[in-house]
């Protein structure tokens, strides 16, 4: 990947995150700060059961090959409300996740409030999303991806559609909403009680270096441009 192409990719990604932040500040910031009262949690749970449980299962624990866990502590700790609300609103194109924009901002926010009630620690989304952009060699990233990630996520990163047990991490619907820090933390630490294992550390499935993880991220970013 030449320097001009790489610079263009980074510029487009920063513009997208900047616009998302502006929308959040304009329309969602104050509302998202509301206290999770018992009444709000009840409404959120009812909306979840009605709209989400059929795929994500009771208590949003997910089902491999069908829908991911939404109450996993690692996911909740690095996901911003903007990410969760945007995913519910827009869905994930070319996957089994349809958009739920028809619910409106109030009901989508209620579902997120319910999901947040399962969190076990502080939210680190701001810290994670402010991590530096990945810089690496997509050719090396493709080798690592094919050898380690494709078994679950599919060779093209299309997840369940390829018959895998992992989500579609190579599609724009995912890549255009998450930061490099979000992907980096997920690869490093995995998701407990799911099939997404950690890939850094002595007890990890594969002890990838920081650079090897960034190589994978750069390769994934390229998939969204194809």
N, C-alpha and C positions, 0 to 999 in steps of 0.2 A: 504494500500500500504506500503510494508516494505521499510526500508531505502535504501537498495541496488537498488531496482527497481526505487525508486524516484531519487536517485543519477544518475542512468543510463539515465533516461529520461532527466534530466537537462543537462547532459554531451552531449547527442546527439543533443539537441536543440541548445546548445552553439556552437557546431561544425558546424551545419547547418548555423547559422547566421554568423559565422566567415567566412565560405567559400563564402557566398553570398556577404559579405563585400569586400573580396579579389577580387571577380569577378568585382564588381562595381568599385573598385579603379583601376583595371587593364584596364577595357574596357569602362566604362561609365562615370567616374567622370568628366573629362574635358568636355565631350560632353554635359552632363546634365546642365553644367553651362552656356550654351549659352543663350543669351538674347532672350526673347519671342518677336520677331519683328512682325509687322502686317503680313508680308509675311509668317512667320513660323506659326502663328495662323491660317491663311487661309488654309495652307496645312494641318495642324492638323485637322481643322474642316472638310475639304473635306474627309480626310481619316476616320474620325469618322462617317460621314454620310454614307459613302460607306460600312463600315465594322461593325459598332457598333449600329447605330441608330435603326435598325430593332427591337432590343431587349431593348436597354436602352432608347429609345425614343428621341425625339428632345431635344437638349440641355442637354442630358444625365440625365434627371430627373427621369428615371426609371419607372417601372410599377410593383406594388406588385404582387408577384406570378410568375413574368416573369424574371425580371432583376432589380438589385438595382440601386439607384441613384448614379451616379459617380461625380456629381457636388455639393453634399451636403457639406456645409462648415465644419462640424465636421469631415467628412471623409477626406477631403483634408488637414485639419490642422494636422492630425496625421499620414498621409500616406507618406512614403518616395517615391521618384521617383523609387527606386529599387523595392519596393513592387508593385507599379502600373505597371511598365514595365514588371516585372516578371509575374504578373498575366495575362497581355495581351499576353505575349509571350507563356506562358505555358498553359493558360486556367485553368479550374477547373475540374479535372477528376470526372466523375460520376455526372456531372451537365450539364446544357445546355450551359455552357461557353466553347467553343472550343478554342484550341490554335491558335494564330496568328503569330507564329514564321516565317511563310513565308513572312511576311511583311518586316522583317529585322529590325535591331536596329534603323536605321534612321527614318523610318516611325512610329515605335512604340513610339519612343521618341517624334515625332511630335504630336501624339495623346495625350500623357501625357502633353505636353506643352499647348495644347488646353484645356484640362481638368483643368489644373492649372490656366488658365485665369479666372475661376469662383471662385477662392479662395477669401475669405473676410478678412483673417487675416494672421499672420505669420505662417510658417510651424513649428510644434513642434515635428516632427517625431523623431529627434535625442534625444530630451529630453524624449519622451514617450518610445522609444525603449530601453533607458538605465535604465528604472525602474527595480526594483528588480523582480526576478522570483517569481511567485505565490507559496505559500506553504500553504497547507490546507488539509482538509479531503474530499476526493472524494465522500465518502458516503453521507456527508452532502451536498456537491455540487450537487450530483445527485438529492437529494430531492428538492433543490431550482430550479434546472434546470427543472425537471419534472413539478413542480408546476407553474413556471413563464415563462420559455423560450420555452418549448416544443410546446405550442399552435401554435406558429408561425414557429419555427425552426424544428419541428418534434422531436419525442422521440429519434431517433437515430442521430439527428443533421443533417439530410439530406435535410432540407429546402424544396424547391419547389417540389422536387421529392416525398415528403410525403404529398403534397397538401397544404402546409403551405404558408404563405405570407413572411416568413423570409428566409434568405440565409442559405446555408449549412455550418454552423459553426462547425460541428462535423467531417468534412471530412479532410483528409490529405492535399488536395489541398489548403485549407485555413489555417489550423493550422501550416503547415510547413513553411508558409511564414510570419506569423505575430508574433509579440512579445507578451509577457504577458501584457506588458504595453498598447499595442494597444487594446487588448480585454478588459482590465480593464477600460480604458478611455471610450470605447464604451458602456460598461454596465453602467458606472456611469452617463454619459451625454446623451446617446442616439444619435439620428440623427434627427435634426429638419426637419419638412415637410416630414417625413416618418412615418411608423408604428413602428419604433424602438424608444420607449420612454426611458426616463432616469429612472434609478433604484437606484438612490441615491439622497438624499436631501428631504426636507419637501414637495416639490411639485411633487416628483417623483411618479411613479406608485407603487413602493415598495421601502421603504427606507432601502436598504441593507447596512450592515456594510462593511468595507474594508475586514474583514475576510470572511464574507459570499460570497463576490465577488471572493475572491481568492479561496475559496472552489469550486466555479463553474468553474473557470479556470482550476484548477487541474483536475476536473472531465472531462472537455472537452479534455484536453491533453491526458487523458487515452483513449478516444474514437479513437484518431488517431493511438493508438497502437494496437487496436483490429483488 
